[in-house]
Amino acid sequence: QVQLVESGGGLVQAGGSLRLSCAASGRTFSSSGMGWFRQAPGKEREFVAAISRSGLITYVSNSVKGRFTISRDNAKNTVYLQMNSLNPEDTAVYSCAARIPDGGDTWYTGPADYDYWGQGTQVTVSS
């Protein structure tokens, strides 16, 4: 079982930055691919970024490319999402997700690819 707890959300002005953290419990964190998703009111859950278990391979969606960066610290069982140049369209609840280890070292973009989810943290960007 893996438990995920996000933090770092809040209210920020357009153009500002936030860094989200996702702390994971469980011994399998370093073997798990991780992802960040977001969901705005009235919208479908949207993939944001993913990172392989080693941290060597990352992928971000086109909507955040060049602004958001995903990273992880396996020694701290934590994955991060650095968000720069935020705009009001980034307002959403951001959730991290973990995949049951399968021996692979790649990234995954679909919600169904992940097995554990955090409760989410609210990010609000004012104009």
Rosetta blueprint (number, residue, H / E / L):
1 Q L
2 V L
3 Q L
4 L E
5 V E
6 E E
7 S E
8 G L
9 G L
10 G E
11 L E
12 V E
13 Q E
14 A L
15 G L
16 G L
17 S L
18 L E
19 R E
20 L E
21 S E
22 C E
23 A E
24 A E
25 S L
26 G L
27 R L
28 T L
29 F H
30 S H
31 S H
32 S L
33 G L
34 M E
35 G E
36 W E
37 F E
38 R E
39 Q E
40 A L
41 P L
42 G L
43 K L
44 E L
45 R L
46 E E
47 F E
48 V E
49 A E
50 A E
51 I E
52 S L
53 R L
54 S L
55 G L
56 L L
57 I L
58 T E
59 Y E
60 V E
61 S L
62 N L
63 S L
64 V L
65 K L
66 G L
67 R L
68 F E
69 T E
70 I E
71 S E
72 R E
73 D E
74 N L
75 A L
76 K L
77 N L
78 T E
79 V E
80 Y E
81 L E
82 Q E
83 M E
84 N L
85 S L
86 L L
87 N L
88 P H
89 E H
90 D H
91 T L
92 A E
93 V E
94 Y E
95 S E
96 C E
97 A E
98 A E
99 R L
100 I L
101 P L
102 D L
103 G L
104 G L
105 D L
106 T L
107 W L
108 Y L
109 T L
110 G L
111 P H
112 A H
113 D H
114 Y L
115 D L
116 Y E
117 W E
118 G L
119 Q L
120 G L
121 T E
122 Q E
123 V E
124 T E
125 V E
126 S E
127 S L
